[in-house]
């Protein structure tokens, strides 16, 4: 299982590294630079608001389906039609409630139109995730990986034309950004449906109320977890917009730094997407999970720490490389958000293990505490420190969440701490920090800084035998992937 996980991880990682950074740091950044910080700051809180209620699109069905199909493959043909039809009904419910909520908090005319477009896009994105959950549940990780980048490839192509064509580039509007997302999501959802249909063999366009009640009853704990996490992940930009007079500008500043955190989150999400069905199957078969847990930890901890170290010493240069406006303001809160990322990255290992085990009550309690902390710290700090206060709230929340998850993983699974491995990883991070500090004193430019620190980090990984050449050769063998 460890070998399968590592092999598929590297395959999916390569796909995502080739595509998603271009979208996030090329297209998305270009859009913000083209329309300006304040205009993008108008869009970004509405985007975050559309995510707050997107649990209504899913009610935990995707995570439940992923875990269920991983443990009982034969259920795909039986349940696919019913769950798909439930998703369509939930889409209508989500749109209605989201638009009513948007009206109640004061969205009017253009903001309301944005919310409508973003709501449709959220529905399509959620539908794609559900369709992909069937593929990953069947352990078809390569196919799932290909589908996972399809929408981004299409968005890159469409937006590249709109941004840099002589006819559309000078007049680019952020609305076009939403239209491009809609087209890409719609095509990907259609293709994904056809792929899953070949595995399920049958689709009946009939709503099954009995199945609906069964699914909702079983997936509600997942639903509660997702809604709690969505709120403490996305509440910050909405509160910035609502609590500050210059909320649109501050939200735009926050978005510039948060975008990079989201880019690195791609790395953690890949790990979680692979681990959930593998953990689920191993737990069902009562196989030992310690080696896989530490394999995931090794893949996440050092790269995440490396990203944090670079952000601590070179925040202004990173912001200046990406953005045309408000570079200094974004650079101030960027290191704080990246410290949060280190905590978030670890939740992709330990939170996923608890999810695979069905420990939803524990995860919901942790998420509820995280939401309460996030809301009150945001409410206290944003009026004083603006976007920087929201970054501090994010960091405090994530520290509490990952600490709690580590405690319960140890308690439930009795995973014995591998002190030798932990010591090696801490030693590597300490060495990297010292080297980065010394380089900072001699004013290396950003590219030199990143290349040298990353090379040293990779060398230390092999020197401390966190990863070996023989393991990589095994992973890259054709039969190591499925």
Buried (B, 14 or more C-beta within 10 A) or exposed (E): BBBBBBBBBBBBBEBBEEBBBBBBBBBBBBBBBBBBBBBBBBBBBBBBBBBBBBBBBBBBBBBBBBBBBBBEBEBBEEBBBBBBBBBEEBBEEBBEEBBEBBEEEEBEEEBBBBBBBBBBBBBBBBBBBBBBBBBBBBBBBBBBBBBBBBBBBBBBEBBBEBBEEEEEBEEBBBBBBBBBBBEBBBBBBEBBBEBBBEBBEEBEEEEBEEBBEEBBEEBBBBBBBBBBBBBBBBBBBBBBBBBBEBBBBBBBBBBBBBBBBBBBBBBBBBBBBBBBBBBBBBBEEEEEBEEBBBBBBBBBBBBBBBBBBBBBBBBBBBBBEBBEBBBEBBBBBBBBBBBBBBBBBBBBBBBBBBBBBBBBEBBBBBBBBBBBBBBEBBBEBBEEBBBBBBBBBBBBBBBBBBEBBBEBBEEEBEBEEBEEBEEBBEEBBEBBBEBBEEBEEEEBEBEEBBEBBBEBBBEBBEEBEBBEEEBEEBBEEEEBBE
